[in-house]
Every structure is written in C-alpha cells, then in structure tokens.
C-alpha cells in the first residue's frame, strides 16, 4: 500500500514575481543533495485525518510557523517511490532562517549502534519559479505549474 502525505506550498509576490518556499530534508542522506531534493513541507496523513488538516499540522511541525489564509487546492502528485502527495497553496511570508523543525532519530552511521538526532528540515528558502522547478522533487513540479496556472505566470502582469 502506498503512503499518502499532505503538504502546503507557501507563496509570496515580491517585485512582481511569484516566489515559493521550499524545504530541504534534514539528515545525513540528504546533506549533500540539492537539485531535485527540495520539497514542499509535507508529511503522512494519520488514518482518519482530514488531508488539509494534516498539511497544516505538518507545515507547523517542519517550520514552526502556523499557516493561515485561504488554501488553494493544487491536486495530488505521485512521487517516484510511490508516495502520493496532496497539496494546497497559500499566500504569506515568513523568515526561512527562523525555522524550528521537529527532529527524528536514526542509527548513524549505519550498523554503528550509535543513535543520532537530525532535524526533519535543515533549511528553507524562497525561490522564484524557474529556480524552484530545478530544486524541487521532480514529481512536485506539477504543483508549481498548477500554482502558476491559478495565480498567473511567474512574472505577474504590470498594471
């Protein structure tokens, strides 16, 4: 059975450009990975939990910021490993360097018997749409395209 997750894509408009907040997964596996490894803040849906409620909970757990506003449905994408991700976007702003992520514990290095704690998210950053499409997990590019479709092109029309 495939895993099902839900997440939120925070966007803002700066200098007439659409920007999105992406997060980089924490832990040793992701430490040296960049292009294609960033993601929207997301996490697994607890059985019986409303997907949007799960997305809001996960956003706050991974970033330490309470998301607020109108949530625009972006649909669902299936990632390479079989995980299905339901996503919504909302407009807002935050200071990515102030993130406070939950942590997880794993044996590291493998088979060492040593347990280490790592943040779920080690950094977050706003990106313009073209850069975001390079940074984000390839399956999630569809979410960026849907946001562009709903909000207009990456460069917003001038008045």
Buried (B, 14 or more C-beta within 10 A) or exposed (E): EEEBBBBBBBBBEEEEBBBBBBBBBBBEEBEEEEEBBBBBBBBEBEEEBEBBEBBBBBBBBBBBBEBEEEBBEBEBBEBEEEBBBBBBBBBEBBEBEEBEBBEEEBEBEEEEEEEBEBBBBBBBBBBBBEBBBEBBBEBBBBBBEBBBEEBEEBEEEEE
